[in-house]
Amino acid sequence: MVDPLRFGGQPLLTLRAEDAPAQGPAFVEADVLPGRGMMLLQARLRLPSGELFDAINAPSPAEAAAAFGGENDFVGNLAFSFGGAILAPYANRIRGKALEDAREIETEVDGRTMRLPRNWGGKAEGAEQYAMHGLILDAAVPFAQPRADLVQGRLSAGDFTGRWPSRAELGFEWRLEGGALFLKVTVRNVGGEVLPMGVGWHPYFNLPSGDRRQARLRLPAARRMEVNDYDEVLPTGRLLETAGTPYDFSGPQGAALGDLYLDDCFTDLVREDGRAVIDILDPKAGVGLRIGSKSPQVKAVQVYAPPEKAFVVVEPQFNLADPFGAAWPDGVDTGMARLKPGQELSYDVRLEAFALGT
């Protein structure tokens, strides 16, 4: 008997839909890794043709298992290089002073000095290095799978090994229902101080046609965050209007991606029936993906889409980049939620597929 693959000491869990519609686009399976912070490794989509398609850009489970834990996986970095990592207690970047005696930065989090992993940064010579995408990328989460279409987990994160104010307990749920894939993350402050919290999800969506130029993005947002460059991708503190620019994706059919490079954070989201909604449309394949969140704390969507790749990363998240940073003028809401002791909030995403032209 072949030993099953293990990820952070935990198995790969496969969800299988029990009530997917008989015809049309639908998510029918999903692979979740409790040993990697409950990240999504893969989601299988039934296309309008009936063909099954790997909707998430990720290696095979065996290849992922071999890569995790290697030299490029410091504090779980590989979790956000493919698949769909869950980000907490912050999404995006946090800047700080690089420490000489450790691969860490020293930074201010709501007025408290903290040390965070220095796990990402620009690639150019001398580029700034910083903390990226939270503190649970390689966390092993205790889990249960009560049904074929449901996985739940709960992590007593505490103060994230001394790296964050107060103490948190995180709950996770992945569910397949009615042809859609649902993610829910709950956060409870179980400490005695205010808990700053930013939650996000980092999925890489494959384009079924493989044709990036004709793919369209619909993202109703009034502004986007200006960055210093696309290497460090650090905020300047300015929020720019999207209307009338190449970054205006707010029309009913969005706009074609063409050759536009995107590593941009959009904010001032225009909600639809209380939900933040983003569509990735692939006219050539006749299918669209809809990413929606009803969580009121989702105030930003980071989009990463290099022109030479046939994927689009759409990250609904609470906070803008470097939310505690000095670049932001007074009065700007950078998106961090703040929970009082005993308080709880939730983050949710619904991922669904639909046929175009019907």
N, C-alpha and C positions, 0 to 999 in steps of 0.2 A: 504494500500500500504506500502511495506517495504522500509524504507529509504535506499538509495544507500550508499555503503561504502565510507568513505572519508579518504583521506590520506593527512595530512598537509592542510586540508581544501579543497582539490581538489579531483575530482572523479578518479576512475580507467578508463582508456581509452583502448578499444580493437580495434586493427587494424585487418582487414580482407582482405585477398588477393583477388584481382579482376582478376588477369591474371596468376595464378599459372598453371603450366603444368598439363594436365589431368592425367598423370601417373608418377610414380617415386617419389623419395624423394623430398619434398618441404616444406617450411615454409608457413603455411596457416593462422595463427593467432598470434598475439602478444599482451600482456598486458603491458601498460606503466603507470607509476605513476608520473605525473607532480608535485605532492605535495611532492615528495621525489627526487628532483633533476633530474627529467626525467629518473629515473632508469627503466630498464626492469624488470618486475616481472616474466613474463612467455612467452615462445614462443612454439607454438604447431607445431610439425613436423609430416608430413605424411611420414611414413616409406615405404620402398619398398613393404611391404605387403599390404599397404593401411591403416594400423592402425594408429590412431593419438597417438602421444607420447609427453609428457611434456618434452621438451628438456632442460629445465632449472631447476636446483635444487632449489626449493622454496616452502614455505608453501602455502596453499590456500589463496585467497585474504582476507577472513574473519580472518584467523589466523594471517596473516601479519598485518592487521589493528589493531588487538588486541595487538600485540607485540610492534608495533611502539609507541614511546612515553613513554615506560616503563623505569625502572631503568637501563636496559642494553642498552639503546638507546641514551646515551650521545652524543650530537651533530650529531645524526643520524647514530651511529655505526652499527646498525642492517642492514643498507642498503648494507654493504659489507660482510654480513654473509650468504647471499643467493641472488638469482636473479642475476641482472647485474647492479651494480651501475656505474654511470659516475663520474670520478675523476678529479677535478680541484680546484685550480690552481697548484696542485702537485699530483702526484701519489706516492704510496709507503710511506716510512718513512722519517721523518725529526727529527733529534735529537736536544736537547738543554738543558738548565739548568732548572730543575724543580723548580717552584715557590711554596713557602709555603702557600701563601695567596689565591691561586686559582688553579684550575685543568688545569694548563697551563705550557708551557715551554717558556723560553726566548731564542731566537735563532737569528742568522744572516742570512738574506736573501739578497744576493747581497750587502753585506756591511751595510745593514740597520737592526737595532734591532727590532724584531717583537715578538709578543706574540701569540702563536698558542695553540689550545686545546691539552691537554695531554690526548688523547683518546684511546691509545693502548700501548702495551708493552709486555715484557716477562711475563710468568706465574710463573716462579720459584721465590722463596723468594729473595728479593733484586734486582730483574731484573729491567733493565732500562725501563722507560715509556717515550713515545714520541708522536709526532703528526703523524697521519696516514690518508692517502687517501683524502686529500683535505678539502675544506670548503663549499661544496654544497650538502652534503649527505642528509640534511633535508630541503633544500631550496624549497620553493613553486614557481614554474615557471609558469608565465602566458602562456597560450597555445591556440592553435586552431587546429581543426581537419577538414580540408577542404574536405577530401575524406575519405572513409572507410579504405583505405590502407595507410594513411599519417597522422602523427601528428607532429606539429611544436611548438616550444616554444622559448621564448626570456627572458633572465634574465639580468636585470641591476644590476650586482653584485657590482659595485662600487669598493671600496678597501676592500671588504669582511669584513665589519664592523671594519675597522682599522687594519686588520691583514695582509695586503699585500701591497707591493709598487704599486703605480699608481692605475688606475681604469679600470675595464673590463666590457665589455658587451658580453654575451654569447648567441649564437643561437644554437638550437637543432632541429634535424629532425630524426624521425624514419619512415621508409618506407618499405613496402612489395612490391616487384616487381619481376616478373618472377620466383617465388619460393624461392627467397633470401630475407634476412632481412638486411636492410641498416641502419647504424647510421652515422650521420654527426654532428659534433660540430664545430662551428665557434667561434673564439675569436677575439675581437677587443679592442685595447688599446684606451680608450676614456679619459685617463688622460694625465698629462703633463710630466710624467717620464717614463723611461724604465720599461716595464712590464715583469717580469720573468714568464714563463708559462710552466707547465707540465700538460698534459691531458692524461687520460687513461680510460679504460673500464674494469670492474671486473666481468665477467660472469662465473657462475657455470654450466658447461655442464654435464648433466646426460649421462651415458652410457646406450644405449637401452638394451643391453644384461644383464647389471648388473654385468658383469664379468670383473673386473678391471685388472686381471693378463694378460689376452690376448689382452687387448686394447693397441693400439700403438699410439705413438706421433711422428709426423714429424715436426721438428723445425730447419731449417737450420740456425745455429748460430755458429760462430767461437769461442766465449768465453762466460763464465758465471761468475757472480760476486761471489767471495768468501765471506762467512759470518762467523761470530764468532761462532754461533751455530744456531740450529733450534728452539730456544725459543725466543731470542731477534731478530734474523735474521738481524743483523747489518753488514754493509760492513766493510771488513778489509782494503779496498783500493787496493786489488789485483784482477785482471781479469785473469781467468785461461782458458787455451785452452781446448776445449771440445773434440777434435779429439782423438780417442783411449781410451776414458774414458766412464764410465756408463752414462754420460750426453751427449753423442753424438747421437743426434736424426736427423742427417742431411741426412741420406740415403733416397733413393727413396720411401721406405716403412717405414721410420722412425725406431723406435725400440720399442719393447714391454715394457710396464711399469713394469710388473712383481711385485716385492715387493719393488721397489725403492721409497723411500720417496722423494718428491719434494716440496720445497718452495724456488725456485731458480730463479734468474733474468738472462736471457740470452741476450747477446748483440753481436755487430759485426754481425748483421743479414745479411744473404745472400739473396738478393732480387731477385724475379722472375718477369721479365717484369716490373720492378720498384715497385713491391709490396712486402711487408713483408707477408709471407704466413705460416700459421700453420695448420696442419691437425691433427684431432683426429680420429683415425680409430678403428672401432669396428667390426672386422672380423666375430665374432660370430653372430652379428645382420645383417651383410651384408651392413653396412652403414658407411659413413664417414662424418665428419663436417670439413669445411674449413673456417678459419678465416683469412681474408686478409685485408691489409691496404695499400693504395697508398700514405698516408701522409708521406713525407720525414722526418718529425720530429719524427716519431716512431722509436726509436733507441733501445728499450728494450722490452722484453716480460717476464713478471713474470709468472711462472707456479707453482700452488699449487695443489698437488695431494697426499693426505695421502693414504697409501696402503689399509686401512680398509674402504675406502669410494668408492662408485661407481660414482664419479664425477671427472672432471678435470677442474680446473680453469685456463683459459688462458687470460692474461691481456696485450694486446698491449698498450704500454705507451711511452711517450716521454722520461722520465728520469729514471735513476738508483736511487736506494735507497739513502737517505740522500744526495741529489745532491750538497748541499752547505757545506758539512761536511769536517772536517779537515783530515779525513782518506784518502781522495783522493789526490794523488800526483798532483803537478802542471802539466798542460797540458792534463789531462784526461778530455774528454768531457763527462760530466755526464748527458747530454741530455736536459737540460732546454732550451726552446726557449726564446728569448728576443725580445719583440716587441717594436719598437719605437712608440712615440705618433702618433695615427692615423693608425698604421699598423694593418693588420688582417692576421690570418692564420686559417687553418681548419684541423680537425682530422676526419678520416673516418674509418669505418669498414664495410666490407661486410661479412655476414654469410650465407653460403650455405651448402646444403647437397647433397651427391651423393652416388649412389649404388656402392659397391665394386665388383670387378670382371666383370665389364661391360665396 
